[in-house]
Amino acid sequence: VAARPAALLSVEPTDAVAEINSDSPSAYPAWTLSVRISGLQLPALVDTGAQVSLISGALFDCLPARIRATLRRAPTQLRAANGLPLPVDGTVLIPVRLQRQTVPHPFFISHSPRR
């Protein structure tokens, strides 16, 4: 998550839906972080070559209604690392907290089944 100047922040730390906990040891393999999204503790893949952040449609459906209501349709199609098309439902800004800073971060949503 890239840091943004404080003047651009529009969310309060208590609004965070996704929290990256980098202080505690992870039970997941390297290149993953333990994250809490809307109360669920989940592994998140760190993909340093990714151009976008993506969450599954199933996880999106578990987010609070106030976040789901901000979904913006995205007239785009992504490609997975294997080159296959990955249909996109849209994008949503999710407040993400990393240590003591909270920033809105765009995530693409895909209800596409795993291949």
ABEGO torsion letter per residue (X at the ends): XBBBBAAABABBAAABABBBBAABBBABBBGBBBBBBGGBBBBBBBBAABABBBBBAAAAAABBAAAAAABBBBBBBBBBAAGBBBBBAEBBBBBBBBEABBBBBBBBBBABBBX
